[in-house]
Amino acid sequence: MARVVIVGGGFGGLAAARALKYAKVDLTLVDRANYHLFQPLLYQVATSGLSTTEVATPIRGILGKQTNATVLLDEVWDFDLDNHRVILRDERPLEYDYLVVAAGARTNYFGHLEWSRFAHGLKDLDDAIEIRRRVLLAYEAAERESDPEVRRKFLSFVVIGGGPTGVEMAGALAELSRFSLSRDFRNAKLEEASVTLVEAQARILSAFDEKLSAVARKHLEDLGVRVMTGEMVRSIDEAGVHLDGHMIQAGAVVWAAGVEPRPLTSQLGAELDRAKRVIVEKDCSVPGHPEVFVIGDMACFHGQDGKPLPGLAPVAMQQGRSVARNIRRSLAGLPRRPFEYADKGILATIGRSRAVAERGKVKLDGRAAWLLWVFVHIYYLIGFRNRVAVLTDWAIAYVTYQRGARLITGRRLQPGAPDRGRVVEPSEIEIAAGGQGGYPEEGHPPTHH
Amino acid sequence: MARVVIVGGGFGGLAAARALKYAKVDLTLVDRANYHLFQPLLYQVATSGLSTTEVATPIRGILGKQTNATVLLDEVWDFDLDNHRVILRDERPLEYDYLVVAAGARTNYFGHLEWSRFAHGLKDLDDAIEIRRRVLLAYEAAERESDPEVRRKFLSFVVIGGGPTGVEMAGALAELSRFSLSRDFRNAKLEEASVTLVEAQARILSAFDEKLSAVARKHLEDLGVRVMTGEMVRSIDEAGVHLDGHMIQAGAVVWAAGVEPRPLTSQLGAELDRAKRVIVEKDCSVPGHPEVFVIGDMACFHGQDGKPLPGLAPVAMQQGRSVARNIRRSLAGLPRRPFEYADKGILATIGRSRAVAERGKVKLDGRAAWLLWVFVHIYYLIGFRNRVAVLTDWAIAYVTYQRGARLITGRRLQPGAPDRGRVVEPSEIEIAAGGQGGYPEEGHPPTHH
């Protein structure tokens, strides 16, 4: 039986695995995480709108009934294409007849990894929990602070990057401030809070039509977000974000300015584009290696218009299915078919009732786009359970403005003193995230029943 | 206006705060966590049955609309009873006219803190997430392992302590193994998995009637749990749990053998009982300090039968309400009323359809007790949102045997190499929990939308 190895359980890898359900193959999916993440909603975890289990599903749960599939929680270190082997981190080899590489992207700090201490990226569950912790701790610090100027600093949130993730984060942070500060806090005041969105280009949502981009900016400003375009970030430190000639104080900074493919792309011996993606053939295979495919954020695939396809979930999913179909065709001795992207359009939401959407010449904004956004996201959420839970959460959140996921967790055990942590001030949070600090979670009277 | 300070946002502290809703007081509730924890269901988070947000509610959300209440995320270091002040960790004082101390209990290793590296306790959300991570990683390690003897070690789970928490953990672990291993794993097999419950006393659930205790043991054994009573733990290390004369190999160990009050009790200058609880007056006040109350797990209150009340949620809640009533009475110049405990009985569940319940002479077991257990727990879950979500989750879990919360999270950022963590083997997990290791969560193809 042909052995298929898929690296990565995101949209691309999972789509490929599921499309091979009835194929006579021996399939192994390797991922470093045990869950598939619905990344488009990750910003909702970071802003206390959704719980982690609502945007993440165990990969084993998704593929549990697919009898030809094995899931491996492991990490790929290298490829040995000549011998058709994937090398796992403990140097164990994994042999394949067909290989699908779909390990996705990571946060790109453009050479300034030192900024990651102060400006957290948003690529996985732990990122989202960390951002949630920083934002909620900033509120708490402001609540304890008597000096209004210091409160303003704590309550100043800066989002860097005006793409869909940045826009959605900024909108959700503005709404979280409005909800929390007007109801749950006594000392920290809404008028002391601010959300700033910084974009280097001339406009936000540059992938969208100019008019929609302007509408999105208007929507954000209506929510109280300060939108700064054409501003380059020069540095980020504990004080805040330094732009050309001025500085924005910040209680918490979110980095949504860019992603890059995981470094595995450079281990395939293939030509990379400027964004370090593997330039693939028309069937998504690696040149010279028809048995190796690269899809999703790791691949540079030139679309019908000659431009590389963007890093979108639908691209990765369609490529995953195309690759699966071509593996089946190769096994059946049939010629392969080139991948063709069916453009699903692009969407971004701003807060709880507005969005912008674009598909070809159709452009939508406001509530109609938002309803489309809700429909599309629920539809694509994998797993019935999550669909119900997210709908319930959203319906309740919409009616009550509640944010049930506002939990600050993430204490580290301190050997010898498991009971004496310290409360981390926002200025120290970055250090804690770097692995040194600790945050106590205890102090509530427990019960046995 | 009289200032009331409540230390702890658990069952006792929160009940006191809510019972003061219409009192003319200036109320401050201090807690080290920003959430109230529904501790009786915490074992469900540890065994992937429920999500963190379903058992925890932000304290600010609960008291947000109570205009006389302020919530402070902070830690109490000391008391200055003579000057009516609580000392916070940064030495800031907090003045009070009435003080309610309700900071609860923590895991008690009976002088063997070194065991905490290998046998994790279950008192807060981070504990539950850590146990969940250890158990799920043990499955993953078994799935990668070719030697069946090593797999048996990884899949051997030991719960120490046969009280309600231990019994519930053991039952839920046995069900999790049955569900996961029979469906989601290919290499790790159900017959290689084991759950052992170790109890030092002659029987489990010693607070219950002997007959119910025997029924519970039978229920557990039906689920495949090995119940060992009269066995003292001599030591715990990476190999497993050492008893007198023999050793149980373990892939993960849960410590549910005991709790002790938080050390704050010793800073009140009052007499403590053998369990280090403050011996309180008939109105739950500290002898010599009628303005200071101690309630819940921190208090030793002698009941109508002369025995100290047990550490149960209903005791803490009733004491909280009693103390609030007496504060209102004192403010109105009325004499106080002694606290009287209305016994609600005791309950423990074993797996997904069995439980034992006892109230006075009424004893229930099997499905009737389980239905009672479900009803009581849903009823007491604070917050409408959680009630709906938990019910939904349970209903779906009951029908489908799904466990949606099976997420392994908790990577630490490693400065300079944020992208290269390592997979932690079960033998290393304890070290990771001690603050040194790291666990990568990434590797799924992300998307921008």
Interface residues (C-beta under 8 A of the other chain):
Chain A: G8 G9 G10 F11 G12 G13 D31 R32 A33 N34 Y35 H36 L37 Q39 P40 S51 T52 T53 E54 A56 T57 P58 R60 G61 G64 K65 T70 V71 L72 L73 D74 E75 R89 A102 A103 G104 A105 R106 T107 L113 S116 R117 K123 D124 L125 D126 I129 L136 L137 E140 E143 R144 G163 P164 T165 S180 R183 D184 F185 R186 N187 V259 R262 P263 I295 G296 D297 M298 P310 G311 L312 A313 V315 A316 I346 L347 A348 G383 F384 R385 N386 V388 A389 T392 D393 I396 T400 Q402 R403 G404 A405 R406 L407 I408 T409 G410 R411 R412 L413 Q414 P415 G416 P418 D419 G421 R422 V423 A433 G434 G435 G438 P440 E441 E442 G443 H444 P445 P446 T447 H448 H449
Chain B: G8 G9 G10 F11 G12 G13 D31 R32 A33 N34 Y35 H36 L37 Q39 P40 S51 T52 T53 E54 A56 T57 P58 R60 G61 G64 K65 T70 V71 L72 L73 D74 E75 R89 A102 A103 G104 A105 R106 T107 L113 S116 R117 K123 D124 L125 D126 I129 L136 L137 E140 E143 R144 G163 P164 T165 S180 R183 D184 F185 R186 N187 V259 R262 P263 I295 G296 D297 M298 P310 G311 L312 A313 V315 A316 I346 L347 A348 G383 F384 R385 N386 V388 A389 T392 D393 I396 T400 Q402 R403 G404 A405 R406 L407 I408 T409 G410 R411 R412 L413 Q414 P415 G416 P418 D419 G421 R422 V423 A433 G434 G435 P440 E441 E442 G443 H444 P445 P446 T447 H448 H449
